[in-house]
Each structure stands twice: as C-alpha cells, then as structure tokens.
Amino acid sequence: MNKSELVARIADLAELSKKDAEKALNSTVLAIEEALVQGEKVVLTGFGTFAVKTRKARKGHDPRTGEEIHIPALQAPTFKAGKVLKEKVR
C-alpha cells in the first residue's frame, strides 16, 4: 500500500474527504517525526512504539577492499509492534 492508497483508505474508514484524510495523515507523520527528533517515544497502545535508538560506533570492513573502516555512532528511528498488532498479523 502506498501513501495515496492509505489516504483513500483513511478517507473511506473515517468518512472524510481525501484532502482531509491526507492532511490528517501528514499531520500525524509530522507529529511523530517531531517527537522523535526531540528524543521522545511515541506510544500508540495496541499498535506499537516509535523510538530513537543510539547505535554505538564500531569497526567494519570495506567489502570491495577488505580494508578496516570506522563506522560512526548514529541515532536511528525504530518501531516495535505492539501485542495487538502482532496477534492480528499472525
């Protein structure tokens, strides 16, 4: 499902216009992004949790040359599915 299909589905389920559904979806995504940038978790009970995880710096190898390289630490967004979502998918 791509964004336009998701917008159409939201519009159908919430009985909204596609324009209003797209505005709601964009606002939701923006709110989640802003929270993650601030270092906050976003918990949607039953659905899942969005968070930021810090990955430590580490050593790796360049696959082309075999040379050892340094991979810097970074912040990565993560999503952990909630129990209800996991059960529905199964």
C-alpha contacts under 8 A as a table, 3 or more apart, distances in Angstrom:
res1	aa1	res2	aa2	distance
1	M	5	E	5.86
1	M	6	L	6.44
2	N	5	E	5.37
2	N	6	L	6.19
3	K	6	L	4.99
3	K	7	V	6.09
4	S	7	V	5.03
4	S	8	A	6.21
5	E	8	A	5.09
5	E	9	R	6.21
6	L	9	R	5.04
6	L	10	I	6.12
7	V	10	I	5.12
7	V	11	A	6.07
7	V	18	K	6.31
7	V	21	A	5.71
7	V	22	E	5.45
7	V	25	L	7.22
8	A	11	A	5.06
8	A	12	D	6.18
8	A	18	K	6.00
8	A	21	A	7.55
9	R	12	D	5.06
9	R	13	L	6.12
10	I	13	L	5.16
10	I	14	A	5.85
10	I	15	E	7.90
10	I	16	L	7.66
10	I	21	A	5.98
11	A	14	A	5.41
11	A	15	E	5.44
11	A	16	L	4.56
11	A	17	S	5.64
11	A	18	K	5.32
11	A	20	D	7.61
11	A	21	A	5.17
12	D	15	E	5.13
12	D	16	L	6.69
13	L	16	L	7.90
16	L	20	D	6.11
16	L	21	A	6.05
17	S	20	D	5.24
17	S	21	A	6.16
18	K	21	A	4.97
18	K	22	E	6.01
19	K	22	E	5.23
19	K	23	K	6.25
20	D	23	K	5.01
20	D	24	A	6.17
21	A	24	A	5.06
21	A	25	L	6.15
22	E	25	L	5.06
22	E	26	N	6.03
23	K	26	N	5.20
23	K	27	S	6.07
24	A	27	S	5.13
24	A	28	T	6.15
25	L	28	T	5.10
25	L	29	V	6.23
26	N	29	V	5.21
26	N	30	L	6.08
27	S	30	L	5.06
27	S	31	A	6.08
28	T	31	A	5.15
28	T	32	I	6.28
29	V	32	I	5.18
29	V	33	E	6.15
30	L	33	E	5.02
30	L	34	E	6.11
31	A	34	E	5.19
31	A	35	A	6.22
32	I	35	A	5.19
32	I	36	L	6.24
32	I	42	V	6.65
32	I	50	F	7.83
33	E	36	L	5.20
33	E	37	V	6.18
34	E	37	V	5.13
34	E	38	Q	6.30
35	A	38	Q	5.12
35	A	39	G	6.43
35	A	40	E	5.17
35	A	41	K	6.89
35	A	42	V	7.03
36	L	39	G	4.94
36	L	40	E	5.26
36	L	41	K	6.46
36	L	42	V	7.60
36	L	50	F	7.65
36	L	51	A	6.28
36	L	52	V	6.23
36	L	77	P	7.44
37	V	40	E	7.44
39	G	51	A	7.63
39	G	52	V	6.54
40	E	51	A	6.82
40	E	52	V	7.72
41	K	49	T	6.90
41	K	50	F	5.78
41	K	51	A	4.68
41	K	52	V	7.34
42	V	49	T	5.63
42	V	50	F	5.07
42	V	51	A	6.53
43	V	48	G	6.15
43	V	49	T	4.47
43	V	50	F	6.50
44	L	47	F	5.38
44	L	48	G	5.38
44	L	49	T	6.12
45	T	48	G	6.29
45	T	49	T	7.92
45	T	82	G	7.09
46	G	82	G	5.16
46	G	83	K	6.18
46	G	84	V	4.92
46	G	85	L	6.28
47	F	81	A	6.06
47	F	82	G	4.84
47	F	83	K	7.45
47	F	84	V	6.49
47	F	85	L	5.34
48	G	79	F	6.88
48	G	80	K	5.47
48	G	81	A	4.20
48	G	82	G	4.10
48	G	83	K	7.83
48	G	85	L	7.46
49	T	79	F	5.58
49	T	80	K	5.24
49	T	81	A	6.54
49	T	82	G	7.08
50	F	77	P	7.15
50	F	78	T	5.71
50	F	79	F	4.56
50	F	80	K	6.65
51	A	77	P	5.80
51	A	78	T	5.29
51	A	79	F	6.44
52	V	75	Q	6.32
52	V	76	A	5.52
52	V	77	P	4.43
52	V	78	T	5.82
53	K	75	Q	5.69
53	K	76	A	5.31
53	K	77	P	6.21
53	K	78	T	6.62
54	T	73	A	7.17
54	T	74	L	5.82
54	T	75	Q	4.57
54	T	76	A	6.33
55	R	73	A	5.45
55	R	74	L	5.34
55	R	75	Q	6.21
55	R	76	A	7.21
56	K	72	P	7.28
56	K	73	A	4.59
56	K	74	L	6.90
57	A	70	H	7.43
57	A	71	I	5.62
57	A	72	P	4.45
57	A	73	A	3.98
57	A	74	L	7.50
58	R	70	H	6.12
58	R	71	I	5.25
58	R	72	P	6.60
58	R	73	A	7.42
59	K	68	E	6.77
59	K	69	I	5.78
59	K	70	H	4.74
59	K	71	I	5.74
60	G	68	E	5.69
60	G	69	I	5.21
60	G	70	H	6.19
60	G	71	I	6.50
61	H	66	G	5.49
61	H	67	E	5.45
61	H	68	E	4.41
61	H	69	I	5.52
62	D	65	T	5.59
62	D	66	G	5.00
62	D	67	E	5.28
62	D	68	E	6.32
62	D	69	I	6.54
63	P	66	G	5.33
63	P	67	E	7.77
81	A	85	L	6.28
81	A	86	K	6.35
82	G	85	L	5.42
82	G	86	K	6.21
83	K	86	K	5.13
83	K	87	E	6.19
84	V	87	E	5.20
84	V	88	K	6.26
85	L	88	K	5.14
85	L	89	V	6.20
86	K	89	V	5.27
86	K	90	R	6.29
87	E	90	R	5.22
